[in-house]
């Protein structure tokens, strides 16, 4: 069983539930998840259509993915969380340090030209895995971090003329365990292997 999030001093959930308060008033978990899936599917098409030579994969772009995808559902879409968050034995970046750590990470990504036009696929996969692990550990948004992080890096791989990363060969448990290694041990080798297996020309 996947551990649920534990959030300190958070008021974003309906009382006595793990369902986020939302603009449209959905109180059923399955219905809410379906709504989120529909919004994400639409977002993939929108952001893919917008990709061009001028696309910059910076922090503003990353935040815009979350905001524009989910602003019709959540009034906190695109906003970084202020509270602390844990899941199982994993503690994500403390809320007070998300802004500064995010700036540092995206500055590092900028220095690498946002992974545009790298010389080899091997190096591209290695750096993609590193930055993905860093964002997983940062876990900056209130909810929907995993899906937006995937969307962000899928846009980067499409910019570089690869297909979206294919995760169909792994189980959700495999992905979660790889993510745990990122958070608890700063070890991105499992994520790197997943990306290597799923990245197609």
Order of alpha helices (4+ residues) and beta strands (2+ residues): beta-alpha-alpha-beta-beta-alpha-alpha-alpha-alpha-alpha
